[in-house]
Amino acid sequence: MLDFILSIFSTIFQMNMRNHHDIPFAMPLLMAAITGYIIGFVILSWIMREHEERKLKETAIAAQDDSHSNI
């Protein structure tokens, strides 16, 4: 898995990420920021999707309860 991630970053930045002499000083910080942004974006989108699904279920239940109370 680590080799896969390093190969992706090696392709993006056009440098050998496995060789520590090729990596500039701030590159690990940049990689951590990019990886954290991607992971954070995925987690937040998952949370928002769950929230929207829960809200739709609650409105459907409320609408169903309203229709039964009018009968």
Sequence and secondary structure as in RCSB ss.txt:
>XXXX:A:sequence
MLDFILSIFSTIFQMNMRNHHDIPFAMPLLMAAITGYIIGFVILSWIMREHEERKLKETAIAAQDDSHSNI
>XXXX:A:secstr
 HHHHHHHHHHHHTS TTSTTTS TTHHHHHHHHHHHHHHHHHHHHHHHHHHHHHHHHHHHHHHHHHHHT 
